[in-house]
C-alpha cells in the first residue's frame, strides 16, 4: 500500500497547525510548530498571498494528512460522502473517523494514526472476535475492537494506553483498559471532531 514516507513535522509546518503525526513528541517542546512556526523551505518566512483556491486546497491537504490518506483514496471518500444523505462535508469526516486505524488511535492503543495503521496491518487486533489487517475497515455501532493476547505485552501499546488520559477518548467510544478492548457506543457527530477543520472548504474545492 502506498504511503507518505517523508518527514512528518514538515507537514505540520506546511499546514501551520499541529497534525499530531508523531505521537507524544507533539505534546512536548520538541514539536516543530512550537520551534519553527513558519512553512518549510527556502521562502517559508516570506510573505505570500493565498487565493480562495489556495485556502481550499490547504484545508483539503490538512485533513488528508491528519488521517494519513493519499489523494485518490481521499477523493473516493468524498464521492461516497456526496452520495450519502445529510451534509457532504460532515459525512466525509464521519467516514474518516470510522476507519479502524482511527478507532485504534482514538481508543489509545497507539500514539498516532500512523502507528495505529501499522499495528492493524500487523494483525494485533480483532474486530468482533475476528483478526483484521485492513486499516480502512468501517466500524459500526456495537462493534468491538480488542487487542490480541500476545500483543498485550507490547511496551509501546501499554505506554500509549497510559498516555491516553491527556488526549481523551471521544464520547462515542468506550474503552475497557483492563480488558484491552474498546467498543463503538454510537456513531460520531460533528461535535466529536475537535480538530480545527472547515469541511465546507473541501466541498467547495471538489465541487469546482
Secondary structure as a PSIPRED ss2 file (coil, helix, strand):
# PSIPRED VFORMAT (PSIPRED V4.0)

   1 X C   1.000  0.000  0.000
   2 X C   1.000  0.000  0.000
   3 X C   1.000  0.000  0.000
   4 X C   1.000  0.000  0.000
   5 X C   1.000  0.000  0.000
   6 X C   1.000  0.000  0.000
   7 X C   1.000  0.000  0.000
   8 X H   0.000  1.000  0.000
   9 X H   0.000  1.000  0.000
  10 X H   0.000  1.000  0.000
  11 X H   0.000  1.000  0.000
  12 X H   0.000  1.000  0.000
  13 X H   0.000  1.000  0.000
  14 X H   0.000  1.000  0.000
  15 X H   0.000  1.000  0.000
  16 X C   1.000  0.000  0.000
  17 X C   1.000  0.000  0.000
  18 X C   1.000  0.000  0.000
  19 X C   1.000  0.000  0.000
  20 X C   1.000  0.000  0.000
  21 X C   1.000  0.000  0.000
  22 X C   1.000  0.000  0.000
  23 X H   0.000  1.000  0.000
  24 X H   0.000  1.000  0.000
  25 X H   0.000  1.000  0.000
  26 X H   0.000  1.000  0.000
  27 X H   0.000  1.000  0.000
  28 X C   1.000  0.000  0.000
  29 X C   1.000  0.000  0.000
  30 X C   1.000  0.000  0.000
  31 X C   1.000  0.000  0.000
  32 X H   0.000  1.000  0.000
  33 X H   0.000  1.000  0.000
  34 X H   0.000  1.000  0.000
  35 X H   0.000  1.000  0.000
  36 X C   1.000  0.000  0.000
  37 X C   1.000  0.000  0.000
  38 X C   1.000  0.000  0.000
  39 X C   1.000  0.000  0.000
  40 X C   1.000  0.000  0.000
  41 X C   1.000  0.000  0.000
  42 X C   1.000  0.000  0.000
  43 X C   1.000  0.000  0.000
  44 X C   1.000  0.000  0.000
  45 X C   1.000  0.000  0.000
  46 X C   1.000  0.000  0.000
  47 X C   1.000  0.000  0.000
  48 X C   1.000  0.000  0.000
  49 X C   1.000  0.000  0.000
  50 X C   1.000  0.000  0.000
  51 X C   1.000  0.000  0.000
  52 X H   0.000  1.000  0.000
  53 X H   0.000  1.000  0.000
  54 X H   0.000  1.000  0.000
  55 X H   0.000  1.000  0.000
  56 X H   0.000  1.000  0.000
  57 X H   0.000  1.000  0.000
  58 X H   0.000  1.000  0.000
  59 X H   0.000  1.000  0.000
  60 X H   0.000  1.000  0.000
  61 X H   0.000  1.000  0.000
  62 X H   0.000  1.000  0.000
  63 X H   0.000  1.000  0.000
  64 X H   0.000  1.000  0.000
  65 X H   0.000  1.000  0.000
  66 X H   0.000  1.000  0.000
  67 X C   1.000  0.000  0.000
  68 X C   1.000  0.000  0.000
  69 X C   1.000  0.000  0.000
  70 X C   1.000  0.000  0.000
  71 X H   0.000  1.000  0.000
  72 X H   0.000  1.000  0.000
  73 X H   0.000  1.000  0.000
  74 X H   0.000  1.000  0.000
  75 X H   0.000  1.000  0.000
  76 X H   0.000  1.000  0.000
  77 X H   0.000  1.000  0.000
  78 X H   0.000  1.000  0.000
  79 X H   0.000  1.000  0.000
  80 X H   0.000  1.000  0.000
  81 X H   0.000  1.000  0.000
  82 X H   0.000  1.000  0.000
  83 X H   0.000  1.000  0.000
  84 X C   1.000  0.000  0.000
  85 X C   1.000  0.000  0.000
  86 X C   1.000  0.000  0.000
  87 X C   1.000  0.000  0.000
  88 X H   0.000  1.000  0.000
  89 X H   0.000  1.000  0.000
  90 X H   0.000  1.000  0.000
  91 X H   0.000  1.000  0.000
  92 X H   0.000  1.000  0.000
  93 X H   0.000  1.000  0.000
  94 X H   0.000  1.000  0.000
  95 X H   0.000  1.000  0.000
  96 X H   0.000  1.000  0.000
  97 X H   0.000  1.000  0.000
  98 X C   1.000  0.000  0.000
  99 X E   0.000  0.000  1.000
 100 X H   0.000  1.000  0.000
 101 X H   0.000  1.000  0.000
 102 X H   0.000  1.000  0.000
 103 X H   0.000  1.000  0.000
 104 X H   0.000  1.000  0.000
 105 X H   0.000  1.000  0.000
 106 X H   0.000  1.000  0.000
 107 X H   0.000  1.000  0.000
 108 X C   1.000  0.000  0.000
 109 X C   1.000  0.000  0.000
 110 X C   1.000  0.000  0.000
 111 X C   1.000  0.000  0.000
 112 X C   1.000  0.000  0.000
 113 X H   0.000  1.000  0.000
 114 X H   0.000  1.000  0.000
 115 X H   0.000  1.000  0.000
 116 X H   0.000  1.000  0.000
 117 X H   0.000  1.000  0.000
 118 X H   0.000  1.000  0.000
 119 X H   0.000  1.000  0.000
 120 X H   0.000  1.000  0.000
 121 X H   0.000  1.000  0.000
 122 X C   1.000  0.000  0.000
 123 X C   1.000  0.000  0.000
 124 X C   1.000  0.000  0.000
 125 X E   0.000  0.000  1.000
 126 X E   0.000  0.000  1.000
 127 X E   0.000  0.000  1.000
 128 X C   1.000  0.000  0.000
 129 X C   1.000  0.000  0.000
 130 X E   0.000  0.000  1.000
 131 X E   0.000  0.000  1.000
 132 X E   0.000  0.000  1.000
 133 X C   1.000  0.000  0.000
 134 X C   1.000  0.000  0.000
 135 X C   1.000  0.000  0.000
 136 X C   1.000  0.000  0.000
 137 X C   1.000  0.000  0.000
 138 X E   0.000  0.000  1.000
 139 X C   1.000  0.000  0.000
 140 X C   1.000  0.000  0.000
 141 X C   1.000  0.000  0.000
 142 X C   1.000  0.000  0.000
 143 X C   1.000  0.000  0.000
 144 X E   0.000  0.000  1.000
 145 X E   0.000  0.000  1.000
 146 X E   0.000  0.000  1.000
 147 X E   0.000  0.000  1.000
 148 X C   1.000  0.000  0.000
 149 X H   0.000  1.000  0.000
 150 X H   0.000  1.000  0.000
 151 X H   0.000  1.000  0.000
 152 X H   0.000  1.000  0.000
 153 X H   0.000  1.000  0.000
 154 X C   1.000  0.000  0.000
 155 X H   0.000  1.000  0.000
 156 X H   0.000  1.000  0.000
 157 X H   0.000  1.000  0.000
 158 X H   0.000  1.000  0.000
 159 X H   0.000  1.000  0.000
 160 X H   0.000  1.000  0.000
 161 X H   0.000  1.000  0.000
 162 X H   0.000  1.000  0.000
 163 X H   0.000  1.000  0.000
 164 X H   0.000  1.000  0.000
 165 X H   0.000  1.000  0.000
 166 X H   0.000  1.000  0.000
 167 X H   0.000  1.000  0.000
 168 X C   1.000  0.000  0.000
 169 X C   1.000  0.000  0.000
 170 X C   1.000  0.000  0.000
 171 X C   1.000  0.000  0.000
 172 X C   1.000  0.000  0.000
 173 X E   0.000  0.000  1.000
 174 X E   0.000  0.000  1.000
 175 X E   0.000  0.000  1.000
 176 X E   0.000  0.000  1.000
 177 X H   0.000  1.000  0.000
 178 X H   0.000  1.000  0.000
 179 X H   0.000  1.000  0.000
 180 X C   1.000  0.000  0.000
 181 X E   0.000  0.000  1.000
 182 X E   0.000  0.000  1.000
 183 X E   0.000  0.000  1.000
 184 X E   0.000  0.000  1.000
 185 X C   1.000  0.000  0.000
 186 X C   1.000  0.000  0.000
 187 X C   1.000  0.000  0.000
 188 X C   1.000  0.000  0.000
 189 X C   1.000  0.000  0.000
 190 X H   0.000  1.000  0.000
 191 X H   0.000  1.000  0.000
 192 X H   0.000  1.000  0.000
 193 X C   1.000  0.000  0.000
 194 X C   1.000  0.000  0.000
 195 X C   1.000  0.000  0.000
 196 X C   1.000  0.000  0.000
 197 X C   1.000  0.000  0.000
 198 X C   1.000  0.000  0.000
 199 X H   0.000  1.000  0.000
 200 X H   0.000  1.000  0.000
 201 X H   0.000  1.000  0.000
 202 X H   0.000  1.000  0.000
 203 X H   0.000  1.000  0.000
 204 X H   0.000  1.000  0.000
 205 X H   0.000  1.000  0.000
 206 X H   0.000  1.000  0.000
 207 X C   1.000  0.000  0.000
 208 X C   1.000  0.000  0.000
